[in-house]
Amino acid sequence: MIDNSYEAVMGRNSQIMNDSLRINYDDFEGQGVTFDYEHMMESAAYSIDEMVEIQRELGVGNTPIIELKNLTKLARKYAPEGKGARIFVKDEAANASGSFKDRRASISCYHAKKLGYKGVVTATSGNYGAAVAAHAAKLGLNCIVVQECFDSNEVGQPEIVEKARKCEALGAEVVQLTVGPELFYQFLKIIEETGYFNASLYTPFGIAGVETLGYEIKNQFDEQVGQQPDVVVVTNAGGGNLTGTARGLKKAGNTETKIVAASVDLSGLHMASDKDFNRKSFTTGHTGFGIPFSTNPDRSDVPRSAARPLRYMDQYVLVKQGEVFFITEAMSWVEGLEKGPAGNTSLAAAFALAQEMDEDQIILVQETEYTGAGKNVQSQLSFALDNGIKIYFGDPDDEVPGESIVLPEHPSLIKARELDLRRPKRSRIKVALAQSTQNFTDEELQFLAEEINDSVKTVKQFIEELTNEKES
């Protein structure tokens, strides 16, 4: 009889992963803290052209780029003379299930079908569950979505409940859990019991699927605009969106565009806390995921995550909850486009960053998502009020996550707050030091330099700083 205790299931983690993906992650492991990232990505085994064709057949991709002319005009009202870049958005809500996550799910589900799996399992409280459900249905696969939906009082954040409804509407079985450490345990147990494919967000298939997004951006701007975006802003949570988009841009030949990560500032709230679970108004694209998954990407549900955002980001900015709500309403009222909060996190950042750029430059928000009853501004703010959150118009800098949401009383108050990239880079090296029992070799130093998109010299500086701190 199989031992399904927590300790036993977690102890079988590696074997469960290998069986559910048919990837032996040991094949990519190198010396010490290193592994062969590019070799792992090549294991996805699909070229860009093949993925474009797979996605076309499944109703994914070739989404439009839209110039937000009215928001650009509004940004220029508050910009210095000659400033105010043109703001564009890539409308990923036009995908099959309404978000860029269709790109990840389509390749994962296609691969599961190709390998002969009868179904797919994924652990997510976000749009990805709906995307997996949609493409599993198209391909005749069973689908199970494991979600953290509720606090201990069985009260669910409206956006998460909205997404659970969508998954069920698309034919998936949804296993709903309260917040806590049991999510990964239940996920592993279901994979093992069913023998289904692990449609994780963080496999090479999932991240490679997003590369078509960056690839399209480059080609569409060449053909339709005649110049490339100077800046692409990407909402950052687990890092797959940024990683895939940046890799796709580079594969298409664009190595010049600046990649900016944007997250909602939820500092002070613990993502696994029952108390804090319903005191946040953003379930993705926030610092509770964006920071830890940047500094320790392998905290995901696979042995080595293919989402490694620090390798590709040039800048990291934070916006406030109230600013995202404001820009969501502004987009609806002045552009006639109602979209969900994830892409609008980047839009809030882009609105502020555009005011620092020249008028002839372009800033692109590289995704939108579908909206619905649970994602709507009104439902989110009503839920916040029910949880004792103060909501008022004022200066968003006064916002305290878990206590208040401050809607900007004027568009000029929307800011993109710089997060010093030295901090997550340094934290990434700290994680590596904790995993090592000896001094790093030259190979390890080079690997870590690639991990933080910096030099070996910088890695050595961080090591010296951290070592001195520990000794003192």
C-alpha positions as CSV (number, residue, x, y, z in Angstrom):
1,M,0.0,0.0,0.0
2,I,1.4,3.4,-0.9
3,D,2.2,5.7,2.0
4,N,0.4,9.0,1.3
5,S,1.6,10.8,4.4
6,Y,2.9,14.3,3.9
7,E,6.5,13.2,4.5
8,A,6.3,10.2,2.2
9,V,4.7,12.1,-0.7
10,M,7.2,15.0,-0.4
11,G,10.0,12.5,-0.3
12,R,8.9,11.0,-3.6
13,N,8.8,14.5,-5.2
14,S,11.6,14.0,-7.7
15,Q,10.2,10.7,-9.0
16,I,6.7,12.0,-9.3
17,M,8.0,15.0,-11.3
18,N,10.0,12.8,-13.6
19,D,7.1,10.5,-14.2
20,S,4.6,13.3,-14.8
21,L,6.8,15.2,-17.3
22,R,9.2,12.6,-18.7
23,I,12.0,15.0,-18.0
24,N,14.9,13.8,-16.0
25,Y,16.1,17.0,-14.3
26,D,19.3,15.3,-13.2
27,D,20.4,15.4,-16.9
28,F,20.8,19.2,-16.6
29,E,22.6,19.3,-13.2
30,G,26.2,20.6,-13.2
31,Q,28.9,21.3,-10.7
32,G,27.8,22.7,-7.3
33,V,24.9,25.2,-7.7
34,T,25.0,25.1,-11.5
35,F,22.8,23.6,-14.1
36,D,22.5,23.8,-17.8
37,Y,19.6,26.2,-18.3
38,E,19.7,26.4,-22.1
39,H,20.0,22.6,-22.4
40,M,16.8,22.3,-20.2
41,M,15.0,24.9,-22.4
42,E,16.0,22.9,-25.5
43,S,14.2,19.9,-23.9
44,A,10.9,21.6,-24.8
45,A,11.8,20.3,-28.3
46,Y,9.7,22.8,-30.3
47,S,11.0,25.5,-32.5
48,I,9.4,28.9,-32.6
49,D,7.8,28.1,-35.9
50,E,6.4,24.9,-34.5
51,M,4.9,26.6,-31.5
52,V,3.4,29.3,-33.6
53,E,1.6,26.6,-35.6
54,I,0.5,24.7,-32.6
55,Q,-0.9,27.8,-31.0
56,R,-2.6,28.9,-34.2
57,E,-4.5,25.6,-34.4
58,L,-5.6,26.1,-30.8
59,G,-6.8,29.7,-31.2
60,V,-3.8,31.3,-29.5
61,G,-1.5,34.1,-30.6
62,N,-1.4,36.7,-33.3
63,T,-3.1,39.1,-30.8
64,P,-3.3,42.7,-31.8
65,I,-1.2,45.6,-30.7
66,I,-3.2,48.7,-29.9
67,E,-1.9,52.3,-29.4
68,L,-3.5,53.9,-26.4
69,K,-3.7,57.4,-27.9
70,N,-5.9,58.9,-25.2
71,L,-3.9,57.6,-22.3
72,T,-0.8,58.9,-24.1
73,K,-2.3,62.3,-24.3
74,L,-3.2,62.2,-20.6
75,A,0.4,61.2,-19.7
76,R,1.8,64.1,-21.8
77,K,-0.3,66.6,-19.8
78,Y,1.9,65.9,-16.8
79,A,5.2,65.3,-18.6
80,P,7.9,67.8,-19.2
81,E,8.1,69.5,-22.6
82,G,9.0,67.0,-25.3
83,K,8.4,64.0,-23.0
84,G,5.6,61.5,-23.1
85,A,6.3,58.3,-25.0
86,R,3.6,56.6,-27.1
87,I,1.8,53.9,-25.0
88,F,0.9,50.6,-26.7
89,V,-0.7,47.5,-25.4
90,K,-0.6,43.9,-26.7
91,D,-4.1,42.6,-26.3
92,E,-3.6,39.1,-25.0
93,A,-7.2,39.0,-23.8
94,A,-7.9,38.0,-27.4
95,N,-6.5,34.6,-26.7
96,A,-8.7,31.5,-26.3
97,S,-9.3,31.8,-22.6
98,G,-8.5,35.4,-22.2
99,S,-4.9,35.9,-21.2
100,F,-1.3,35.3,-22.2
101,K,-1.4,32.1,-20.1
102,D,-3.0,30.4,-23.2
103,R,0.5,30.4,-24.7
104,R,1.9,28.4,-21.8
105,A,-1.0,26.1,-21.5
106,S,-1.3,25.3,-25.3
107,I,2.2,24.0,-25.5
108,S,1.9,22.0,-22.3
109,C,-1.4,20.4,-23.2
110,Y,-0.3,19.7,-26.8
111,H,2.8,18.0,-25.4
112,A,0.8,16.0,-22.9
113,K,-1.4,14.7,-25.7
114,K,1.6,13.9,-27.9
115,L,3.1,11.8,-25.1
116,G,-0.1,9.9,-24.6
117,Y,-1.2,11.2,-21.2
118,K,-5.0,11.0,-20.5
119,G,-5.2,14.2,-18.5
120,V,-3.3,17.2,-17.1
121,V,-3.0,18.7,-13.6
122,T,-2.0,22.2,-12.6
123,A,-1.7,24.1,-9.3
124,T,-2.7,27.7,-9.7
125,S,-5.2,30.3,-8.4
126,G,-4.8,32.4,-11.5
127,N,-5.7,32.6,-15.2
128,Y,-3.4,29.6,-16.0
129,G,-6.0,27.2,-14.6
130,A,-8.6,28.5,-17.1
131,A,-6.1,28.3,-19.9
132,V,-5.1,24.7,-19.1
133,A,-8.8,23.8,-18.8
134,A,-9.6,25.4,-22.2
135,H,-6.8,23.6,-24.1
136,A,-7.3,20.3,-22.3
137,A,-10.9,20.4,-23.5
138,K,-9.9,21.2,-27.1
139,L,-7.4,18.3,-27.1
140,G,-9.8,15.8,-25.4
141,L,-7.8,15.6,-22.1
142,N,-9.1,15.4,-18.6
143,C,-8.1,18.4,-16.4
144,I,-7.7,18.9,-12.7
145,V,-6.9,22.4,-11.3
146,V,-5.7,22.7,-7.7
147,Q,-6.4,26.1,-6.2
148,E,-5.9,27.9,-2.9
149,C,-9.3,29.6,-2.8
150,F,-10.2,30.4,0.8
151,D,-9.1,31.4,4.2
152,S,-9.9,29.2,7.2
153,N,-13.4,30.7,7.4
154,E,-14.0,29.5,3.8
155,V,-14.1,33.1,2.5
156,G,-12.6,33.5,-0.9
157,Q,-11.1,36.5,-2.6
158,P,-13.5,37.4,-5.5
159,E,-10.8,37.3,-8.2
160,I,-9.8,33.7,-7.2
161,V,-13.4,32.6,-6.9
162,E,-14.0,34.1,-10.4
163,K,-11.2,32.1,-11.8
164,A,-12.4,28.9,-10.2
165,R,-15.8,29.4,-11.8
166,K,-14.1,29.9,-15.2
167,C,-12.1,26.7,-14.8
168,E,-15.3,24.7,-14.0
169,A,-17.1,26.3,-16.9
170,L,-14.4,25.0,-19.2
171,G,-14.8,21.5,-18.0
172,A,-12.1,21.2,-15.4
173,E,-12.4,19.5,-12.0
174,V,-11.4,22.2,-9.4
175,V,-9.9,21.0,-6.1
176,Q,-10.3,24.0,-3.7
177,L,-8.1,24.4,-0.7
178,T,-7.6,26.8,2.1
179,V,-4.4,28.8,2.2
180,G,-1.4,26.9,3.6
181,P,1.4,24.4,2.9
182,E,-0.9,21.6,1.7
183,L,-1.2,22.9,-1.9
184,F,2.0,21.3,-3.2
185,Y,1.3,18.1,-1.2
186,Q,-2.2,17.7,-2.7
187,F,-0.8,18.6,-6.1
188,L,1.8,15.8,-6.0
189,K,-0.7,13.3,-4.6
190,I,-3.2,14.0,-7.4
191,I,-0.5,13.7,-10.1
192,E,0.7,10.4,-8.6
193,E,-2.8,9.0,-8.2
194,T,-4.0,9.9,-11.7
195,G,-0.8,9.5,-13.7
196,Y,-1.7,12.7,-15.5
197,F,0.8,15.2,-17.0
198,N,2.2,17.9,-14.8
199,A,1.1,21.1,-16.6
200,S,3.2,23.3,-14.3
201,L,3.7,27.0,-15.0
202,Y,7.4,26.5,-14.7
203,T,8.3,23.7,-17.1
204,P,10.3,24.3,-20.3
205,F,7.1,23.8,-22.3
206,G,5.3,26.5,-20.3
207,I,8.0,29.1,-20.7
208,A,8.8,28.3,-24.3
209,G,5.2,28.8,-25.1
210,V,5.5,32.5,-24.0
211,E,8.4,33.0,-26.4
212,T,5.9,33.4,-29.2
213,L,4.6,36.5,-27.5
214,G,8.0,38.3,-27.7
215,Y,8.5,37.0,-31.2
216,E,5.2,38.5,-32.3
217,I,6.0,41.8,-30.7
218,K,9.1,42.2,-32.7
219,N,7.5,41.3,-36.0
220,Q,4.3,43.3,-35.4
221,F,6.2,46.5,-34.6
222,D,8.4,46.1,-37.6
223,E,5.4,45.6,-39.9
224,Q,2.8,47.9,-38.3
225,V,4.7,50.7,-36.6
226,G,8.1,50.8,-38.3
227,Q,10.1,50.9,-35.1
228,Q,10.6,48.7,-32.1
229,P,9.4,49.5,-28.6
230,D,12.1,51.2,-26.5
231,V,10.6,49.7,-23.4
232,V,8.5,46.6,-22.7
233,V,6.8,46.5,-19.3
234,V,5.9,43.1,-18.0
235,T,3.8,42.3,-14.9
236,N,6.1,40.1,-12.8
237,A,4.9,37.4,-10.4
238,G,6.5,33.9,-10.9
239,G,8.7,35.3,-13.7
240,G,7.5,33.2,-16.6
241,N,5.8,36.1,-18.4
242,L,9.0,38.1,-18.3
243,T,11.3,35.2,-19.1
244,G,9.4,34.0,-22.1
245,T,8.7,37.4,-23.6
246,A,12.4,38.5,-23.3
247,R,13.6,35.2,-24.8
248,G,11.1,35.5,-27.7
249,L,12.2,39.1,-28.4
250,K,15.9,38.0,-28.6
251,K,15.0,35.0,-30.8
252,A,13.3,37.4,-33.2
253,G,16.5,39.6,-33.3
254,N,15.5,42.3,-30.8
255,T,18.3,42.7,-28.2
256,E,17.9,46.4,-27.7
257,T,14.5,46.9,-26.1
258,K,14.6,47.5,-22.3
259,I,12.7,44.9,-20.2
260,V,11.0,46.4,-17.2
261,A,9.4,44.3,-14.5
262,A,6.4,45.7,-12.6
263,S,4.7,44.4,-9.5
264,V,2.1,45.7,-7.1
265,D,3.7,46.6,-3.8
266,L,2.3,44.3,-1.1
267,S,5.2,44.5,1.2
268,G,4.4,43.4,4.7
269,L,1.8,40.9,3.7
270,H,2.7,37.2,3.9
271,M,1.3,35.2,1.0
272,A,0.8,32.0,3.0
273,S,-0.8,33.7,5.9
274,D,-4.4,32.9,6.7
275,K,-4.8,36.3,8.3
276,D,-3.4,38.2,5.2
277,F,-5.0,36.0,2.5
278,N,-8.1,38.3,2.1
279,R,-6.4,41.6,3.0
280,K,-4.8,41.9,-0.4
281,S,-6.7,43.0,-3.5
282,F,-4.2,41.5,-6.0
283,T,-3.8,37.8,-6.3
284,T,-0.9,37.9,-8.8
285,G,1.6,40.3,-10.2
286,H,2.6,41.5,-6.7
287,T,5.8,41.5,-4.6
288,G,4.7,38.5,-2.6
289,F,5.5,36.4,-5.7
290,G,7.7,38.8,-7.7
291,I,10.5,39.2,-5.2
292,P,10.8,35.6,-3.8
293,F,10.5,34.0,-7.3
294,S,13.2,36.3,-8.6
295,T,15.6,35.7,-5.8
296,N,14.9,31.9,-5.6
297,P,13.3,30.7,-8.8
298,D,13.6,27.0,-7.8
299,R,11.0,27.4,-5.1
300,S,8.4,26.4,-7.7
301,D,6.7,23.1,-8.2
302,V,9.5,21.6,-10.5
303,P,13.1,20.8,-9.5
304,R,14.5,23.5,-11.8
305,S,12.2,26.4,-12.8
306,A,12.4,27.5,-16.5
307,A,11.2,31.0,-15.3
308,R,14.3,32.9,-14.3
309,P,13.4,36.6,-14.5
310,L,16.6,38.1,-13.1
311,R,18.4,36.8,-16.2
312,Y,16.4,39.2,-18.4
313,M,15.1,42.2,-16.4
314,D,16.8,45.6,-16.9
315,Q,14.7,47.4,-14.3
316,Y,12.2,46.6,-11.6
317,V,9.4,49.1,-10.6
318,L,6.6,48.9,-8.1
319,V,3.1,50.4,-8.2
320,K,0.4,50.7,-5.6
321,Q,-2.9,48.9,-5.5
322,G,-4.9,52.2,-5.7
323,E,-2.9,53.2,-8.8
324,V,-3.8,50.0,-10.6
325,F,-7.5,50.4,-9.8
326,F,-7.3,54.0,-11.0
327,I,-5.6,53.1,-14.3
328,T,-8.0,50.2,-14.9
329,E,-11.0,52.7,-14.7
330,A,-9.1,55.2,-16.8
331,M,-8.4,52.6,-19.5
332,S,-12.1,51.8,-19.6
333,W,-13.3,55.4,-19.6
334,V,-10.9,57.0,-22.1
335,E,-9.9,54.0,-24.3
336,G,-13.1,51.9,-24.2
337,L,-11.1,48.8,-23.1
338,E,-12.2,47.0,-20.0
339,K,-9.4,44.6,-18.9
340,G,-8.4,42.8,-15.8
341,P,-5.9,43.8,-13.1
342,A,-2.8,41.8,-14.1
343,G,-1.8,43.7,-17.3
344,N,-3.0,46.9,-15.8
345,T,-0.3,46.6,-13.2
346,S,2.2,47.2,-16.1
347,L,-0.1,49.9,-17.5
348,A,0.1,51.9,-14.3
349,A,3.9,51.6,-14.4
350,A,4.0,52.5,-18.1
351,F,1.8,55.6,-17.6
352,A,4.4,56.9,-15.2
353,L,7.5,55.8,-17.1
354,A,6.1,57.2,-20.4
355,Q,6.4,60.7,-18.8
356,E,10.2,60.3,-18.4
357,M,10.7,59.2,-22.1
358,D,10.8,61.3,-25.3
359,E,7.6,61.8,-27.4
360,D,9.0,59.8,-30.3
361,Q,9.7,56.7,-28.2
362,I,7.4,53.8,-27.6
363,I,6.6,52.0,-24.4
364,L,4.6,48.7,-24.6
365,V,2.5,46.9,-22.0
366,Q,2.9,43.4,-23.3
367,E,-0.3,41.8,-22.1
368,T,-3.9,42.3,-21.1
369,E,-6.3,39.8,-19.5
370,Y,-10.0,39.2,-19.6
371,T,-12.1,40.7,-16.9
372,G,-15.2,39.4,-15.1
373,A,-17.4,39.8,-12.1
374,G,-14.7,38.9,-9.6
375,K,-11.9,40.9,-11.3
376,N,-13.9,44.1,-11.5
377,V,-12.7,47.2,-9.6
378,Q,-16.1,47.5,-7.8
379,S,-16.1,43.9,-6.5
380,Q,-12.5,44.1,-5.4
381,L,-13.0,47.4,-3.5
382,S,-16.2,46.2,-1.9
383,F,-14.4,43.1,-0.7
384,A,-11.6,45.2,0.7
385,L,-14.1,47.3,2.6
386,D,-15.7,44.1,4.0
387,N,-12.3,43.2,5.3
388,G,-11.7,46.4,7.1
389,I,-9.4,48.1,4.5
390,K,-9.7,51.9,4.4
391,I,-10.3,53.2,0.9
392,Y,-9.9,56.9,0.0
393,F,-8.5,59.3,-2.6
394,G,-5.2,60.8,-1.8
395,D,-1.5,60.2,-2.3
396,P,-0.8,56.5,-3.1
397,D,2.5,56.8,-1.3
398,D,0.5,56.7,1.9
399,E,-1.0,53.3,1.1
400,V,-0.3,50.6,3.6
401,P,-0.9,47.0,2.2
402,G,-3.4,45.2,4.3
403,E,-4.7,48.4,5.9
404,S,-5.5,50.9,3.1
405,I,-6.0,51.4,-0.6
406,V,-5.3,55.0,-1.7
407,L,-6.7,55.9,-5.1
408,P,-4.7,58.8,-6.6
409,E,-6.7,62.0,-6.3
410,H,-4.9,63.2,-9.5
411,P,-3.3,61.2,-12.4
412,S,0.0,63.0,-11.8
413,L,0.4,61.1,-8.5
414,I,0.8,57.7,-10.3
415,K,4.4,56.6,-9.9
416,A,6.8,53.8,-10.9
417,R,8.9,53.4,-7.9
418,E,12.4,52.0,-8.6
419,L,13.4,48.9,-6.8
420,D,17.2,48.7,-6.7
421,L,18.1,45.6,-8.6
422,R,21.1,45.1,-6.4
423,R,18.7,43.9,-3.7
424,P,17.2,40.8,-5.5
425,K,20.6,40.1,-7.2
426,R,22.3,40.1,-3.9
427,S,19.5,37.9,-2.4
428,R,20.0,35.4,-5.3
429,I,23.6,35.0,-4.4
430,K,22.7,34.6,-0.7
431,V,20.4,31.7,-1.7
432,A,23.3,30.1,-3.7
433,L,25.7,30.5,-0.7
434,A,23.2,28.7,1.6
435,Q,23.1,25.8,-0.9
436,S,26.9,25.4,-1.1
437,T,29.3,23.8,1.3
438,Q,32.5,25.1,-0.3
439,N,33.9,28.1,-2.2
440,F,32.5,28.6,-5.6
441,T,34.4,27.4,-8.6
442,D,34.9,29.6,-11.7
443,E,32.1,27.6,-13.4
444,E,29.7,28.4,-10.5
445,L,30.7,32.1,-10.5
446,Q,30.0,32.3,-14.2
447,F,26.6,30.6,-13.8
448,L,25.6,33.0,-11.0
449,A,26.6,36.0,-13.1
450,E,24.2,34.7,-15.8
451,E,21.6,34.2,-13.1
452,I,21.6,37.8,-12.1
453,N,22.4,39.3,-15.6
454,D,25.6,40.8,-14.3
455,S,29.4,40.3,-14.1
456,V,31.5,37.8,-12.2
457,K,33.0,40.8,-10.5
458,T,29.6,41.8,-9.1
459,V,29.0,38.2,-7.9
460,K,32.3,38.3,-6.0
461,Q,31.5,41.6,-4.5
462,F,28.2,40.2,-3.2
463,I,29.9,37.1,-1.8
464,E,32.4,39.3,0.0
465,E,29.7,41.5,1.5
466,L,27.5,38.5,2.6
467,T,30.5,36.7,4.1
468,N,31.6,39.7,6.0
469,E,28.1,40.2,7.4
470,K,27.9,36.6,8.5
471,E,31.3,36.7,10.3
472,S,30.4,40.0,12.0
